[in-house]
Amino acid sequence: MPRPLPAEYLAMKNDPNLTVDVHGHIFNHEQIPDGYLGIRLPFTDRFLRLLEGAARFLYLLSKDKALSGAARFVDSFSRDSEELLIKWIAHYPANSIVCPLTMDMDFSIKGKERRDFQLQIECILKLMQKYPKKIVPFLCMNPRNPQMHDYFISAVCTGTSMYGFWGIKIYPNLG
């Protein structure tokens, strides 16, 4: 039986200015598998800062918007999940909700993830408790992953958080 929505969410649904962003990720270089782009990149904070600085410098010289976007993209790889969530929320009015999606990169992208997928689930559950009226997380699951049942139980049926993840997005292999 579905759990009832909390009163604060029910009150928000009648707000004509409510904004809901239904797709985003708040992972960083720690979750990107080695060889993701077909090559081994030295994903370290120092390397990413150097790459971001180079992109920003080139943007100042050329005013090419693609370089500015590249610098922002690289910057996001070096932030932790909470920083990324706060930046994401800041883009919207105060009464907005965001729906972060996990991504089981260890299984779906074929490479060894530097941080276990279960840690990504736990991180988002903690952020949901910290920002209860701002985040409605969804669990991305690869149907071919033999651990899918365990991840589902820990994320959606958890008793450790107010509601657990709110839904599932089926995400098969990406490469």
MDAnalysis code that builds the backbone (N, CA, C; Angstrom):
import MDAnalysis as mda
import numpy as np

u = mda.Universe.empty(525, n_residues=175, atom_resindex=np.repeat(np.arange(175), 3), trajectory=True)
u.add_TopologyAttr("name", ["N", "CA", "C"] * 175)
u.add_TopologyAttr("resid", np.arange(1, 176))
u.add_TopologyAttr("resname", ["MET", "PRO", "ARG", "PRO", "LEU", "PRO", "ALA", "GLU", "TYR", "LEU", "ALA", "MET", "LYS", "ASN", "ASP", "PRO", "ASN", "LEU", "THR", "VAL", "ASP", "VAL", "HIS", "GLY", "HIS", "ILE", "PHE", "ASN", "HIS", "GLU", "GLN", "ILE", "PRO", "ASP", "GLY", "TYR", "LEU", "GLY", "ILE", "ARG", "LEU", "PRO", "PHE", "THR", "ASP", "ARG", "PHE", "LEU", "ARG", "LEU", "LEU", "GLU", "GLY", "ALA", "ALA", "ARG", "PHE", "LEU", "TYR", "LEU", "LEU", "SER", "LYS", "ASP", "LYS", "ALA", "LEU", "SER", "GLY", "ALA", "ALA", "ARG", "PHE", "VAL", "ASP", "SER", "PHE", "SER", "ARG", "ASP", "SER", "GLU", "GLU", "LEU", "LEU", "ILE", "LYS", "TRP", "ILE", "ALA", "HIS", "TYR", "PRO", "ALA", "ASN", "SER", "ILE", "VAL", "CYS", "PRO", "LEU", "THR", "MET", "ASP", "MET", "ASP", "PHE", "SER", "ILE", "LYS", "GLY", "LYS", "GLU", "ARG", "ARG", "ASP", "PHE", "GLN", "LEU", "GLN", "ILE", "GLU", "CYS", "ILE", "LEU", "LYS", "LEU", "MET", "GLN", "LYS", "TYR", "PRO", "LYS", "LYS", "ILE", "VAL", "PRO", "PHE", "LEU", "CYS", "MET", "ASN", "PRO", "ARG", "ASN", "PRO", "GLN", "MET", "HIS", "ASP", "TYR", "PHE", "ILE", "SER", "ALA", "VAL", "CYS", "THR", "GLY", "THR", "SER", "MET", "TYR", "GLY", "PHE", "TRP", "GLY", "ILE", "LYS", "ILE", "TYR", "PRO", "ASN", "LEU", "GLY"])
u.atoms.positions = np.array([
    [0.844, -1.181, 0.000],
    [0.000, 0.000, 0.000],
    [0.890, 1.245, 0.000],
    [0.631, 2.219, -0.879],
    [1.471, 3.424, -0.925],
    [1.372, 4.228, 0.360],
    [2.502, 4.823, 0.714],
    [2.522, 5.687, 1.891],
    [1.838, 7.006, 1.560],
    [1.112, 7.581, 2.506],
    [0.488, 8.887, 2.234],
    [1.548, 9.981, 2.172],
    [1.271, 10.996, 1.363],
    [2.179, 12.135, 1.285],
    [2.141, 12.915, 2.591],
    [3.274, 13.458, 3.023],
    [3.282, 14.287, 4.222],
    [2.455, 15.555, 3.992],
    [1.922, 16.103, 5.057],
    [1.053, 17.286, 4.968],
    [1.730, 18.447, 4.245],
    [3.047, 18.658, 4.470],
    [3.722, 19.786, 3.820],
    [3.765, 19.630, 2.300],
    [3.843, 18.391, 1.802],
    [3.810, 18.181, 0.361],
    [2.400, 18.369, -0.191],
    [1.412, 17.929, 0.559],
    [0.025, 18.118, 0.126],
    [-0.300, 19.603, 0.017],
    [0.195, 20.390, 0.959],
    [-0.043, 21.834, 0.909],
    [0.646, 22.457, -0.296],
    [1.824, 21.971, -0.645],
    [2.579, 22.529, -1.771],
    [1.915, 22.250, -3.115],
    [1.210, 21.127, -3.231],
    [0.653, 20.769, -4.539],
    [-0.398, 21.757, -5.029],
    [-0.983, 22.535, -4.138],
    [-1.971, 23.539, -4.527],
    [-1.345, 24.890, -4.857],
    [-0.048, 25.002, -4.714],
    [0.648, 26.256, -4.998],
    [0.827, 26.397, -6.510],
    [0.235, 27.417, -7.136],
    [0.355, 27.566, -8.589],
    [1.773, 27.895, -9.057],
    [2.632, 28.319, -8.144],
    [4.014, 28.663, -8.507],
    [5.009, 27.549, -8.202],
    [4.513, 26.384, -7.814],
    [5.391, 25.266, -7.504],
    [6.171, 24.855, -8.757],
    [7.485, 24.691, -8.601],
    [8.352, 24.235, -9.683],
    [8.958, 22.908, -9.260],
    [8.918, 21.926, -10.156],
    [9.509, 20.616, -9.884],
    [10.450, 20.280, -11.028],
    [11.729, 20.080, -10.711],
    [12.711, 19.644, -11.695],
    [12.846, 18.133, -11.511],
    [12.406, 17.378, -12.504],
    [12.277, 15.936, -12.340],
    [13.493, 15.115, -12.746],
    [14.572, 15.775, -13.164],
    [15.723, 14.967, -13.571],
    [17.022, 15.720, -13.325],
    [17.858, 15.145, -12.509],
    [19.189, 15.682, -12.265],
    [20.007, 14.680, -11.486],
    [21.315, 14.846, -11.547],
    [22.223, 13.964, -10.813],
    [23.104, 14.824, -9.919],
    [23.446, 14.291, -8.764],
    [24.316, 15.023, -7.848],
    [25.531, 14.177, -7.469],
    [26.021, 13.415, -8.439],
    [27.243, 12.661, -8.197],
    [28.425, 13.446, -8.743],
    [29.618, 13.037, -8.346],
    [30.821, 13.734, -8.788],
    [31.860, 12.723, -9.278],
    [33.094, 13.173, -9.410],
    [34.142, 12.311, -9.965],
    [34.378, 11.051, -9.144],
    [33.965, 11.038, -7.882],
    [34.167, 9.846, -7.060],
    [33.284, 8.682, -7.507],
    [32.208, 8.975, -8.205],
    [31.326, 7.915, -8.681],
    [31.555, 7.541, -10.146],
    [32.390, 8.284, -10.868],
    [32.621, 8.013, -12.289],
    [33.621, 6.864, -12.423],
    [33.249, 5.799, -13.136],
    [34.174, 4.662, -13.271],
    [35.430, 5.028, -14.057],
    [36.513, 4.355, -13.735],
    [37.742, 4.505, -14.517],
    [37.445, 4.125, -15.958],
    [37.962, 4.883, -16.885],
    [37.778, 4.585, -18.290],
    [36.416, 4.950, -18.840],
    [35.660, 5.797, -18.136],
    [34.311, 6.171, -18.573],
    [34.297, 6.747, -19.984],
    [35.229, 7.592, -20.301],
    [35.287, 8.200, -21.635],
    [36.163, 7.401, -22.598],
    [36.463, 6.166, -22.229],
    [37.303, 5.325, -23.068],
    [38.781, 5.472, -22.781],
    [39.122, 6.407, -21.888],
    [40.511, 6.614, -21.489],
    [40.556, 6.788, -19.978],
    [41.721, 6.576, -19.420],
    [41.899, 6.753, -17.972],
    [42.244, 8.204, -17.709],
    [41.309, 8.958, -17.125],
    [41.558, 10.350, -16.769],
    [41.921, 10.443, -15.294],
    [42.849, 11.305, -14.942],
    [43.223, 11.445, -13.526],
    [42.199, 12.303, -12.776],
    [41.030, 11.731, -12.476],
    [39.983, 12.472, -11.774],
    [40.389, 12.685, -10.325],
    [41.087, 13.768, -10.080],
    [41.409, 14.177, -8.718],
    [40.942, 15.616, -8.578],
    [40.738, 16.064, -7.351],
    [40.318, 17.449, -7.148],
    [41.319, 18.421, -7.765],
    [42.596, 18.148, -7.591],
    [43.631, 19.046, -8.120],
    [43.583, 19.122, -9.649],
    [43.472, 17.955, -10.298],
    [43.395, 17.924, -11.753],
    [42.148, 18.662, -12.253],
    [41.017, 18.430, -11.595],
    [39.774, 19.072, -12.026],
    [39.839, 20.587, -11.852],
    [40.439, 21.067, -10.765],
    [40.598, 22.510, -10.567],
    [41.482, 23.114, -11.656],
    [42.558, 22.412, -12.015],
    [43.443, 22.874, -13.079],
    [42.693, 22.932, -14.417],
    [41.938, 21.891, -14.719],
    [41.153, 21.843, -15.952],
    [40.087, 22.934, -15.978],
    [39.422, 23.143, -14.843],
    [38.409, 24.205, -14.757],
    [39.050, 25.576, -14.975],
    [40.188, 25.822, -14.336],
    [40.884, 27.098, -14.492],
    [41.296, 27.343, -15.933],
    [41.774, 26.296, -16.601],
    [42.165, 26.432, -18.003],
    [40.956, 26.775, -18.871],
    [39.825, 26.116, -18.626],
    [38.614, 26.407, -19.411],
    [38.128, 27.826, -19.158],
    [38.180, 28.278, -17.900],
    [37.749, 29.655, -17.588],
    [38.687, 30.678, -18.236],
    [40.000, 30.404, -18.216],
    [40.968, 31.308, -18.835],
    [40.729, 31.407, -20.341],
    [40.537, 30.257, -20.985],
    [40.274, 30.259, -22.423],
    [38.955, 30.969, -22.744],
    [37.967, 30.832, -21.856],
    [36.699, 31.530, -22.056],
    [36.917, 33.047, -22.025],
    [37.733, 33.521, -21.080],
    [38.000, 34.961, -20.989],
    [38.679, 35.489, -22.250],
    [39.535, 34.662, -22.853],
    [40.214, 35.069, -24.075],
    [39.291, 35.056, -25.288],
    [38.395, 34.080, -25.338],
    [37.603, 33.886, -26.556],
    [36.133, 34.271, -26.427],
    [35.607, 34.321, -25.214],
    [34.180, 34.554, -24.948],
    [33.304, 33.471, -25.586],
    [33.866, 32.305, -25.798],
    [33.127, 31.172, -26.348],
    [32.293, 30.547, -25.228],
    [30.974, 30.564, -25.387],
    [30.082, 30.059, -24.332],
    [30.293, 28.572, -24.056],
    [30.744, 27.836, -25.040],
    [30.997, 26.411, -24.829],
    [32.097, 26.215, -23.786],
    [33.099, 27.073, -23.789],
    [34.176, 26.960, -22.786],
    [33.665, 27.305, -21.396],
    [32.761, 28.273, -21.302],
    [32.165, 28.596, -20.006],
    [31.370, 27.406, -19.491],
    [30.604, 26.779, -20.371],
    [29.840, 25.591, -19.989],
    [30.748, 24.446, -19.587],
    [31.861, 24.284, -20.298],
    [32.823, 23.233, -19.966],
    [33.414, 23.472, -18.579],
    [33.715, 24.728, -18.265],
    [34.264, 25.052, -16.946],
    [33.253, 24.730, -15.850],
    [31.978, 25.046, -16.074],
    [30.942, 24.729, -15.073],
    [30.787, 23.221, -14.919],
    [30.855, 22.490, -16.027],
    [30.741, 21.035, -15.987],
    [31.886, 20.433, -15.177],
    [33.099, 20.873, -15.452],
    [34.264, 20.365, -14.724],
    [34.160, 20.743, -13.252],
    [33.703, 21.959, -12.965],
    [33.533, 22.403, -11.586],
    [32.587, 21.471, -10.825],
    [31.525, 21.039, -11.470],
    [30.561, 20.182, -10.780],
    [31.153, 18.822, -10.443],
    [32.121, 18.356, -11.221],
    [32.744, 17.069, -10.928],
    [33.564, 17.095, -9.648],
    [33.980, 18.277, -9.196],
    [34.829, 18.354, -8.008],
    [34.050, 18.737, -6.748],
    [32.752, 18.936, -6.852],
    [31.924, 19.299, -5.693],
    [31.358, 18.042, -5.041],
    [31.029, 18.131, -3.747],
    [30.362, 16.986, -3.126],
    [28.864, 17.070, -3.421],
    [28.160, 16.003, -3.128],
    [26.740, 15.897, -3.485],
    [25.893, 16.988, -2.853],
    [26.169, 17.345, -1.612],
    [25.376, 18.389, -0.973],
    [25.601, 19.745, -1.637],
    [26.840, 20.055, -1.981],
    [27.108, 21.317, -2.695],
    [26.362, 21.364, -4.023],
    [26.369, 20.243, -4.746],
    [25.663, 20.191, -6.021],
    [24.157, 20.354, -5.823],
    [23.617, 19.736, -4.786],
    [22.189, 19.867, -4.490],
    [21.830, 21.318, -4.164],
    [22.627, 21.966, -3.343],
    [22.362, 23.363, -2.966],
    [22.409, 24.268, -4.188],
    [23.386, 24.065, -5.076],
    [23.462, 24.868, -6.306],
    [22.237, 24.618, -7.185],
    [21.806, 23.378, -7.248],
    [20.646, 23.009, -8.056],
    [19.379, 23.677, -7.519],
    [19.167, 23.576, -6.218],
    [17.993, 24.182, -5.582],
    [18.001, 25.700, -5.774],
    [19.180, 26.322, -5.714],
    [19.292, 27.784, -5.809],
    [18.833, 28.327, -7.167],
    [18.754, 27.476, -8.165],
    [18.305, 27.918, -9.494],
    [16.799, 28.178, -9.560],
    [16.071, 27.766, -8.545],
    [14.617, 27.810, -8.597],
    [14.041, 28.659, -7.467],
    [12.746, 29.019, -7.584],
    [12.088, 29.764, -6.491],
    [12.077, 28.942, -5.196],
    [11.801, 29.608, -4.099],
    [11.860, 28.981, -2.773],
    [10.942, 27.767, -2.635],
    [9.831, 27.754, -3.327],
    [8.863, 26.663, -3.171],
    [9.059, 25.561, -4.221],
    [10.285, 25.307, -4.607],
    [10.577, 24.313, -5.634],
    [11.043, 23.000, -5.029],
    [10.909, 21.952, -5.831],
    [11.343, 20.613, -5.453],
    [12.235, 20.087, -6.568],
    [13.298, 19.379, -6.209],
    [14.156, 18.733, -7.195],
    [14.125, 17.224, -6.970],
    [14.326, 16.481, -8.038],
    [14.271, 15.018, -7.986],
    [15.602, 14.424, -8.434],
    [16.555, 14.293, -7.525],
    [17.836, 13.708, -7.922],
    [17.707, 12.220, -8.211],
    [18.440, 11.785, -9.224],
    [18.471, 10.391, -9.621],
    [19.837, 9.813, -9.289],
    [19.853, 8.625, -8.754],
    [21.116, 7.918, -8.562],
    [21.525, 7.321, -9.904],
    [22.702, 6.766, -9.936],
    [23.143, 6.080, -11.145],
    [24.121, 4.988, -10.761],
    [23.760, 3.767, -11.054],
    [24.574, 2.595, -10.731],
    [25.651, 2.438, -11.795],
    [26.668, 3.278, -11.713],
    [27.700, 3.299, -12.750],
    [28.607, 2.091, -12.711],
    [28.779, 1.503, -11.554],
    [29.642, 0.334, -11.433],
    [29.137, -0.789, -12.325],
    [27.840, -0.946, -12.406],
    [27.257, -2.024, -13.207],
    [26.882, -1.550, -14.609],
    [26.353, -0.343, -14.729],
    [25.771, 0.115, -15.991],
    [26.768, 0.662, -17.004],
    [27.898, 1.181, -16.549],
    [28.831, 1.817, -17.478],
    [30.068, 0.955, -17.715],
    [30.193, -0.133, -17.036],
    [31.304, -1.061, -17.236],
    [32.638, -0.424, -16.896],
    [32.874, -0.314, -15.663],
    [34.122, 0.203, -15.135],
    [34.002, 0.167, -13.633],
    [35.094, 0.190, -12.943],
    [35.016, 0.115, -11.482],
    [34.730, 1.495, -10.917],
    [33.560, 1.625, -10.302],
    [33.170, 2.868, -9.645],
    [34.076, 3.068, -8.433],
    [34.479, 4.294, -8.198],
    [35.380, 4.566, -7.084],
    [34.658, 4.580, -5.748],
    [33.366, 4.769, -5.784],
    [32.561, 4.785, -4.571],
    [31.388, 3.852, -4.792],
    [31.116, 2.992, -3.860],
    [30.060, 2.008, -3.981],
    [28.693, 2.659, -4.201],
    [27.859, 2.041, -5.023],
    [26.520, 2.555, -5.315],
    [25.682, 2.684, -4.048],
    [25.855, 1.765, -3.117],
    [25.101, 1.836, -1.860],
    [25.414, 3.138, -1.114],
    [26.651, 3.623, -1.197],
    [27.006, 4.899, -0.560],
    [26.279, 6.070, -1.209],
    [26.060, 5.989, -2.532],
    [25.299, 7.020, -3.228],
    [23.844, 7.035, -2.719],
    [23.278, 5.857, -2.524],
    [21.913, 5.742, -1.991],
    [21.847, 6.353, -0.597],
    [22.786, 5.980, 0.263],
    [22.803, 6.490, 1.640],
    [22.984, 8.000, 1.677],
    [23.833, 8.532, 0.796],
    [24.060, 9.976, 0.724],
    [22.761, 10.708, 0.389],
    [22.033, 10.219, -0.598],
    [20.790, 10.891, -0.992],
    [19.734, 10.768, 0.100],
    [19.677, 9.634, 0.799],
    [18.732, 9.513, 1.914],
    [19.045, 10.536, 3.013],
    [20.330, 10.742, 3.294],
    [20.716, 11.743, 4.300],
    [20.339, 13.151, 3.839],
    [20.566, 13.445, 2.567],
    [20.203, 14.764, 2.036],
    [18.687, 14.961, 2.067],
    [17.944, 13.894, 1.833],
    [16.487, 13.996, 1.891],
    [16.029, 14.331, 3.309],
    [16.683, 13.758, 4.296],
    [16.344, 14.071, 5.686],
    [16.733, 15.502, 6.037],
    [17.839, 15.973, 5.491],
    [18.313, 17.329, 5.776],
    [17.494, 18.397, 5.052],
    [16.994, 18.075, 3.851],
    [16.207, 19.015, 3.042],
    [14.861, 18.368, 2.688],
    [14.025, 18.106, 3.690],
    [12.826, 17.289, 3.468],
    [11.789, 17.879, 2.519],
    [11.711, 19.177, 2.392],
    [10.709, 19.771, 1.503],
    [11.319, 20.213, 0.168],
    [12.533, 19.800, -0.101],
    [13.234, 20.226, -1.306],
    [13.599, 19.077, -2.242],
    [13.611, 17.871, -1.739],
    [14.167, 16.757, -2.494],
    [13.206, 15.565, -2.493],
    [12.957, 15.039, -3.683],
    [12.139, 13.844, -3.876],
    [12.981, 12.901, -4.746],
    [13.790, 12.048, -4.108],
    [14.744, 11.252, -4.879],
    [14.120, 10.035, -5.569],
    [14.714, 9.689, -6.717],
    [14.346, 8.487, -7.452],
    [15.581, 7.613, -7.593],
    [15.368, 6.336, -7.547],
    [16.442, 5.361, -7.645],
    [16.522, 4.850, -9.072],
    [17.672, 5.044, -9.712],
    [17.873, 4.494, -11.048],
    [18.409, 3.078, -10.888],
    [17.756, 2.145, -11.538],
    [18.138, 0.750, -11.370],
    [18.309, 0.074, -12.721],
    [19.377, -0.694, -12.832],
    [19.617, -1.491, -14.017],
    [18.965, -2.858, -13.794],
    [17.989, -3.241, -14.622],
    [17.294, -4.508, -14.400],
    [18.210, -5.724, -14.522],
    [19.391, -5.551, -15.120],
    [20.334, -6.672, -15.257],
    [21.249, -6.832, -14.043],
    [21.207, -5.882, -13.135],
    [22.079, -5.949, -11.963],
    [21.541, -6.978, -10.976],
    [22.331, -7.991, -10.644],
    [21.839, -9.018, -9.715],
    [21.591, -8.485, -8.300],
    [22.124, -7.299, -7.965],
    [21.906, -6.712, -6.643],
    [20.690, -5.774, -6.606],
    [19.943, -5.702, -7.709],
    [18.841, -4.762, -7.815],
    [17.855, -4.903, -6.655],
    [17.517, -6.108, -6.274],
    [16.558, -6.315, -5.192],
    [17.064, -5.704, -3.895],
    [18.330, -5.929, -3.563],
    [18.904, -5.384, -2.324],
    [18.917, -3.855, -2.351],
    [19.294, -3.274, -3.488],
    [19.286, -1.814, -3.598],
    [17.864, -1.263, -3.446],
    [16.912, -1.946, -4.048],
    [15.516, -1.524, -3.942],
    [15.076, -1.513, -2.478],
    [15.341, -2.583, -1.769],
    [14.931, -2.679, -0.360],
    [15.596, -1.580, 0.468],
    [16.889, -1.345, 0.246],
    [17.594, -0.352, 1.063],
    [17.170, 1.077, 0.744],
    [16.709, 1.332, -0.476],
    [16.383, 2.704, -0.880],
    [14.903, 3.033, -0.764],
    [14.052, 2.137, -1.205],
    [12.626, 2.451, -1.282],
    [11.867, 1.962, -0.050],
    [12.255, 0.839, 0.479],
    [11.521, 0.253, 1.600],
    [12.212, 0.490, 2.930],
    [13.067, 1.483, 2.986],
    [13.867, 1.711, 4.187],
    [13.029, 2.220, 5.347],
    [13.399, 1.826, 6.520],
    [12.749, 2.352, 7.712],
    [13.605, 3.432, 8.363],
    [14.782, 3.707, 7.784],
    [15.693, 4.668, 8.394],
    [15.399, 6.101, 7.998],
    [14.592, 6.313, 6.985],
    [14.277, 7.674, 6.582],
    [12.770, 7.878, 6.625],
    [12.353, 9.112, 6.484],
    [10.941, 9.447, 6.582],
    [10.135, 8.693, 5.525],
    [10.599, 8.672, 4.297],
    [9.850, 8.024, 3.221],
    [10.694, 7.152, 2.311],
    [12.013, 7.242, 2.362],
    [12.834, 6.519, 1.410],
    [12.717, 7.166, 0.037],
    [13.259, 6.514, -0.950],
    [13.164, 7.025, -2.313],
    [11.710, 6.972, -2.752],
    [11.329, 7.892, -3.599],
    [9.924, 8.019, -3.980],
    [9.559, 7.191, -5.192],
    [10.522, 6.765, -5.935],
    [10.215, 5.962, -7.121],
    [11.470, 5.417, -7.744],
    [11.271, 4.756, -8.879],
    [12.369, 4.084, -9.572],
    [12.348, 4.483, -11.036],
    [13.545, 4.661, -11.596],
    [13.712, 4.850, -13.034],
    [14.556, 3.676, -13.516],
    [14.051, 2.953, -14.490],
    [14.803, 1.836, -15.040],
    [15.888, 2.396, -15.971],
    [17.136, 2.053, -15.677],
    [18.300, 2.569, -16.383],
    [19.174, 1.399, -16.823],
    [19.024, 0.891, -18.061],
    [19.873, -0.206, -18.509],
    [21.293, 0.265, -18.787],
    [22.140, -0.666, -19.235],
    [23.546, -0.332, -19.532],
    [23.643, 0.844, -20.494],
    [24.664, 1.684, -20.264],
    [24.867, 2.869, -21.095],
    [26.039, 2.714, -22.054],
    [26.745, 1.653, -22.007],
    [27.874, 1.532, -22.916],
    [28.553, 0.215, -22.792],
])
